[in-house]
Amino acid sequence: MKAFHIIRREYMENVRKKSFLISTILVPIMLLVITFIPIVITLFMPGSQVTIAVLDRAGGLAAGFSAALNDTLKDGRPEFVIRDFADLPAGFDEAHEALISKLEADEVGVVIDIPADVLEAGKVFYYTRDVGSVTVLEKFERRLNSIVLKKRLEHAGVDYAAVKDLIKRIDLEVHRVSKTGTVAKKELLSEWGIVFVFIMVLYMTLLTWGMSIQRSLIEEKGSRVIEVLLSSLEPKDLFIGKIVGLGAVGLTQIAVWSLTGLALGFYAFIAAARYFEYFDIAPVVLVYFIVFYILGFLFYSAIFALVGGICSTEQEAQQLQGIVTMPLIVPILIIMLIVQSPNSPLSVVLSMIPFFSPMLMLARTVILMPDAWQIALSIAILLASIYGVIYFSSRVFRVGILMYGKRPGIREIIKWSKYS
């Protein structure tokens, strides 16, 4: 089969490119940097203290609030330092203005202004120059809530400790019962995380390597190399060789990245083990991921190759890319619908459409495993669609690959498929 020679040519030519080698090496290095820099910062950076000034207009709350801020840094220093300024004016409004001035002069990091009606209105004012300190803000809000609640209960003659025990929150542990009667603990957030990661991997790789096939055809068409190739082989062999050859290059790069990620060291191994234990990825889901990834890649690669065959320049191809990539975006937009109702009629129908099935059927297998016949039907429809797209695209490709000039319209493309 002459297509094998094209597959080998495309694979060897692309894996030897500097761009392939650089990207294959650079991504694991970036992964290492992204993984370990936050860990190093967390382990070795002692953290910084936050100086606080409290203006208690209600009276009786500042002391409890200050006592509640008992957090410590890694080096043993207190995280929060309460500042008492002896030179503040007697009036609350004047003291407020003086504290804001000290905040502007960086003499204090946070100013807490507790209004006199805080028990009724439930509002406290927080002033800072570093509005991005979300963790500090959450700690303040949580402890102020406890202090204000305690004060309200005291005014109502209710024991705070007893109420605190009575209003203790419960943890709802979700268990899913399968059709076989198996009971398994499930984390809804983790399932959403798995779906999102798998869909983004599919989306990015299909988009990246599909466009690579399109770009390769346009480059060879512009340099007239394609005419030399067609003198010794059939357009269909060239078409299939491009798809499989460049697809193998993409799979090679992903395999290298995956193996590099697994070889990051003992810590990475432990982290990955904990990650997969938390996300509870069933082995069959990984099998379906590989199946739908390969089928989705073949389906969209054939479409991108069709675009490369009928276009003569990158500018022309970019005008058609929006139409090709739109079906890839739709599953990302409607994924919450699938997560919430994986077995609804709409979810079932959408997961059977070949443009969406690589992503949506995979999402359904993660959230709630569909019936076997639905998965088999989805794969069968996708295989038939791949054959149909490759058959149609190869016939159009046979004519379009030697056509130059104005990009053809839909009617002309259909005529090409009939004439060839």
C-alpha positions in Angstrom: 0.0 0.0 0.0 1.5 3.3 -1.1 -0.1 5.2 1.7 2.3 3.4 4.1 5.3 5.2 2.4 3.5 8.6 2.9 2.8 7.7 6.6 6.5 6.9 7.1 7.6 10.0 5.3 5.3 12.3 7.2 6.2 10.8 10.5 9.9 10.8 10.1 10.0 14.3 8.6 8.0 15.9 11.4 9.6 14.1 14.4 13.0 15.4 13.1 11.9 19.0 12.9 13.4 21.4 15.5 10.0 22.8 16.3 8.8 19.3 17.3 11.8 18.6 19.4 11.7 21.9 21.1 8.0 21.7 21.9 8.3 18.1 23.0 11.1 19.0 25.4 9.8 22.5 26.4 6.4 21.3 27.6 7.8 18.9 30.2 10.2 21.5 31.4 7.3 24.0 31.8 5.3 21.3 33.6 8.2 20.8 36.0 8.4 24.5 36.7 4.7 25.0 37.1 4.6 21.9 39.4 7.5 22.5 41.7 7.8 26.3 42.0 4.5 26.6 44.0 5.6 23.7 46.1 9.0 25.4 46.8 7.3 28.7 47.6 4.9 27.0 49.9 7.5 25.0 51.7 10.3 27.5 52.1 8.7 30.9 52.1 7.9 31.9 55.7 5.1 34.3 54.8 4.6 37.8 55.8 2.8 39.4 58.8 -0.3 41.5 58.4 -0.7 44.5 60.6 -4.2 45.3 61.6 -5.9 48.3 63.3 -9.5 47.8 64.6 -11.9 50.7 65.1 -14.7 49.3 67.3 -17.7 51.6 67.3 -20.0 49.0 68.7 -17.8 48.3 71.8 -16.9 44.9 73.2 -16.0 43.2 69.8 -12.4 44.3 69.2 -11.0 42.2 72.0 -12.7 39.0 70.9 -11.8 39.6 67.3 -8.1 40.2 68.1 -8.0 37.1 70.3 -9.5 35.0 67.4 -6.7 36.0 65.0 -4.3 33.5 66.5 -2.8 32.1 63.3 0.9 31.6 63.1 3.4 31.6 60.2 5.8 28.7 59.5 8.6 30.3 61.4 6.4 30.6 64.6 5.6 34.3 64.3 2.0 35.5 64.6 0.4 36.0 61.2 -1.7 39.0 62.4 -0.3 41.8 64.5 -2.8 44.1 66.1 -1.7 47.8 66.1 -2.9 50.2 68.8 -2.2 53.8 67.9 -2.1 56.2 70.9 -2.2 59.3 68.8 -5.7 58.7 67.4 -8.3 61.4 67.8 -11.1 60.9 70.3 -14.0 60.9 67.8 -14.7 57.7 65.8 -15.0 59.6 62.4 -11.7 61.5 63.1 -10.0 58.2 64.2 -11.2 56.6 61.0 -9.6 59.3 58.8 -6.4 59.0 60.8 -6.3 55.2 60.4 -6.9 55.6 56.6 -4.0 58.0 56.5 -1.8 55.5 58.3 -2.9 52.9 55.8 -1.9 55.1 52.9 1.5 55.7 54.6 1.9 51.9 54.9 2.0 52.0 58.7 -0.8 49.4 58.8 -1.9 46.8 56.4 -5.6 46.5 57.2 -8.1 48.7 58.9 -11.3 47.1 60.3 -14.1 49.5 61.0 -16.9 47.9 63.1 -20.1 50.0 63.0 -22.2 50.6 66.0 -25.2 48.8 64.5 -23.2 45.8 63.4 -25.5 43.4 65.4 -28.5 44.7 63.5 -27.1 45.5 60.1 -24.5 42.8 59.9 -21.9 44.9 58.0 -18.3 45.5 58.8 -15.9 47.7 56.7 -12.6 46.3 55.5 -9.9 48.7 54.2 -6.7 47.6 52.6 -4.3 48.4 49.8 -3.8 44.7 48.9 -7.3 43.8 47.7 -5.9 40.5 46.2 -5.4 39.0 49.7 -8.4 36.7 49.5 -7.3 34.2 52.2 -6.8 37.0 54.7 -10.3 38.4 53.9 -11.9 35.0 54.3 -10.3 34.5 57.7 -11.5 37.9 58.9 -15.0 37.4 57.6 -15.3 33.9 59.2 -14.1 35.1 62.6 -16.1 38.3 62.6 -19.2 36.2 61.8 -18.5 34.0 64.9 -17.9 37.0 67.2 -21.0 38.9 66.0 -23.2 35.7 66.3 -21.9 35.1 69.8 -22.7 38.7 70.8 -26.2 38.4 69.3 -26.9 35.2 71.3 -25.6 36.8 74.5 -28.0 39.7 74.1 -30.8 37.2 73.5 -29.8 35.2 76.6 -28.8 32.1 74.6 -25.6 30.0 75.3 -23.3 30.3 72.3 -21.5 27.0 73.0 -24.8 25.1 73.0 -26.0 26.7 69.8 -22.7 26.1 68.1 -23.0 22.4 68.7 -26.6 22.4 67.5 -25.9 24.2 64.2 -22.9 22.0 63.3 -23.0 21.3 59.6 -23.4 17.8 58.2 -21.3 16.3 55.4 -23.4 14.7 52.7 -21.5 11.7 51.4 -22.7 10.7 47.9 -22.8 7.0 46.9 -23.8 5.8 43.5 -25.5 2.5 42.9 -24.7 0.9 39.6 -27.0 -1.4 37.6 -25.1 -4.3 38.9 -25.8 -3.3 42.5 -22.3 -2.0 43.2 -22.2 0.9 45.6 -19.3 3.4 45.2 -18.5 6.7 46.9 -18.6 9.6 44.4 -17.2 13.1 44.5 -19.3 15.3 42.2 -16.6 18.0 42.0 -14.0 15.4 41.1 -16.2 14.0 38.3 -16.6 17.5 36.8 -12.8 17.9 37.0 -12.2 14.6 35.1 -14.7 15.6 32.4 -13.2 19.0 32.0 -9.6 17.7 31.8 -10.5 15.0 29.3 -12.5 17.4 27.1 -9.8 20.0 27.1 -7.1 17.4 26.2 -9.3 16.3 23.3 -10.1 19.8 22.2 -6.5 21.1 22.2 -4.9 18.1 20.5 -7.6 17.7 17.9 -7.4 21.4 17.1 -3.6 21.5 17.1 -2.8 18.5 15.0 -5.8 18.9 12.7 -4.6 22.3 11.8 -1.1 20.8 11.3 -2.5 18.5 8.6 -4.3 21.4 6.9 -1.1 23.5 7.0 1.1 20.8 5.7 -1.2 20.3 2.6 -1.3 24.0 1.9 2.5 24.3 2.1 3.1 21.4 -0.2 0.4 22.6 -2.6 2.0 26.1 -2.7 5.5 24.7 -3.3 4.2 22.3 -6.0 5.7 19.3 -4.1 2.2 17.8 -4.1 2.4 17.5 -7.9 5.5 15.4 -7.7 3.9 13.1 -5.1 0.8 12.6 -7.1 2.9 11.5 -10.1 3.7 8.3 -8.3 0.7 7.6 -6.1 -3.1 8.0 -5.8 -4.6 11.1 -4.2 -6.4 8.8 -1.8 -3.1 7.2 -0.6 -1.7 10.7 -0.1 -4.8 11.8 1.8 -4.8 8.8 4.2 -1.0 9.0 4.6 -1.2 12.6 5.7 -3.9 11.9 8.3 -2.3 8.8 9.8 1.3 10.1 9.6 0.7 13.4 11.3 -1.7 11.7 13.7 1.1 9.4 14.7 3.4 12.4 15.3 0.8 13.9 17.6 0.3 10.7 19.5 4.1 10.4 19.9 4.4 13.8 21.4 1.5 13.1 23.8 3.1 9.8 24.8 6.5 11.5 25.5 4.7 14.1 27.6 2.8 11.4 29.5 5.9 9.3 30.2 7.8 12.4 31.3 5.0 13.3 33.7 5.1 9.8 35.2 8.9 10.0 35.5 9.0 13.3 37.5 10.2 11.4 40.6 8.9 9.9 43.7 6.9 13.0 44.8 5.2 13.2 41.4 4.3 9.5 41.6 2.8 9.9 45.1 1.0 13.1 44.0 -0.4 11.3 40.9 -1.5 8.3 42.9 -3.4 10.5 45.3 -4.8 12.5 42.4 -6.2 9.4 40.7 -7.4 7.9 44.0 -9.3 11.1 44.7 -10.8 11.3 41.2 -11.5 7.5 41.1 -10.9 7.0 37.3 -12.1 3.6 36.3 -9.8 1.7 33.9 -12.6 1.4 31.3 -12.9 5.2 31.2 -9.2 5.4 30.1 -9.9 2.8 27.4 -12.9 4.9 26.2 -10.7 8.0 26.3 -8.2 6.4 23.9 -10.9 5.0 21.6 -12.8 8.3 21.3 -9.6 10.3 21.0 -8.4 8.2 18.0 -11.8 8.2 16.4 -12.3 12.0 17.0 -8.9 12.7 15.6 -9.5 10.7 12.4 -12.9 12.4 11.9 -11.7 16.0 12.3 -8.4 15.3 10.6 -10.2 14.3 7.5 -12.2 17.5 7.6 -9.1 19.7 8.1 -7.4 17.8 5.3 -10.4 18.6 3.1 -9.9 22.3 3.9 -6.2 22.1 3.1 -7.0 20.4 -0.2 -9.4 23.0 -1.5 -7.5 26.1 -0.2 -4.4 27.6 -1.7 -3.3 29.9 1.1 -3.4 30.1 4.9 -5.7 33.2 4.6 -8.3 31.2 2.7 -8.1 28.3 5.1 -8.5 30.6 8.2 -11.9 31.7 6.8 -13.1 28.0 6.9 -11.5 27.1 10.2 -14.3 28.8 12.1 -16.8 26.4 10.6 -14.7 23.4 11.3 -13.8 24.3 14.9 -17.3 25.4 15.9 -18.5 21.8 16.6 -15.4 21.4 18.8 -16.5 24.4 20.9 -20.2 23.3 21.3 -19.4 20.4 23.7 -17.5 22.8 26.0 -20.5 25.2 26.1 -23.1 22.5 26.9 -21.0 20.2 29.1 -22.8 21.3 32.3 -26.0 20.1 30.7 -24.4 16.7 30.2 -23.0 16.6 33.7 -26.3 17.4 35.3 -28.4 15.1 33.1 -26.2 12.5 31.5 -29.1 10.2 30.6 -31.6 12.8 29.4 -32.9 12.3 25.8 -31.0 15.5 24.7 -27.7 14.2 26.1 -28.2 10.8 24.5 -29.0 12.4 21.1 -26.1 14.9 21.2 -23.7 12.1 22.2 -24.7 10.2 19.0 -23.9 13.1 16.6 -20.3 12.4 15.3 -19.3 16.1 15.6 -19.9 16.0 19.3 -19.7 12.3 20.3 -15.9 12.1 20.9 -16.3 14.6 23.8 -19.9 14.1 25.0 -20.0 10.3 25.0 -16.7 10.3 26.9 -18.2 12.7 29.4 -21.2 10.4 29.9 -18.9 7.4 30.6 -17.3 9.4 33.4 -20.5 10.8 35.0 -22.8 7.8 34.6 -21.8 4.9 32.4 -24.4 4.6 29.6 -25.8 1.3 28.4 -23.4 -0.7 26.3 -25.6 -0.4 23.2 -25.4 3.4 23.4 -21.6 3.4 23.5 -21.5 0.8 20.7 -24.0 2.8 18.6 -22.0 6.0 19.1 -18.8 4.2 18.0 -20.5 2.7 15.0 -21.9 6.0 13.9 -18.5 7.7 14.4 -16.8 4.9 12.3 -19.4 5.2 9.5 -19.0 9.0 9.6 -15.2 8.7 9.5 -15.5 6.5 6.4 -18.0 8.9 4.8 -15.9 12.0 5.5 -12.7 10.3 4.2 -14.5 9.0 1.1 -16.0 12.4 0.3 -12.9 14.3 1.2 -10.6 12.1 -0.8 -12.8 12.5 -3.9 -12.8 16.3 -3.5 -9.1 16.2 -2.6 -8.4 14.4 -5.9 -9.5 17.5 -7.8 -8.9 20.3 -5.3 -5.3 19.4 -4.6 -4.3 20.5 -8.1 -6.6 23.5 -8.3 -5.2 27.0 -7.7 -6.7 30.5 -7.5 -10.1 31.3 -6.1 -11.4 29.1 -3.3 -14.4 27.0 -4.6 -17.9 27.3 -3.3 -20.0 24.5 -1.9 -21.7 23.7 -5.2 -18.3 23.4 -6.9 -17.0 21.2 -4.1 -20.0 18.8 -4.6 -19.3 18.8 -8.3 -15.7 17.8 -7.7 -16.8 14.8 -5.6 -19.0 13.7 -8.5 -16.5 14.2 -11.3 -13.7 12.4 -9.5 
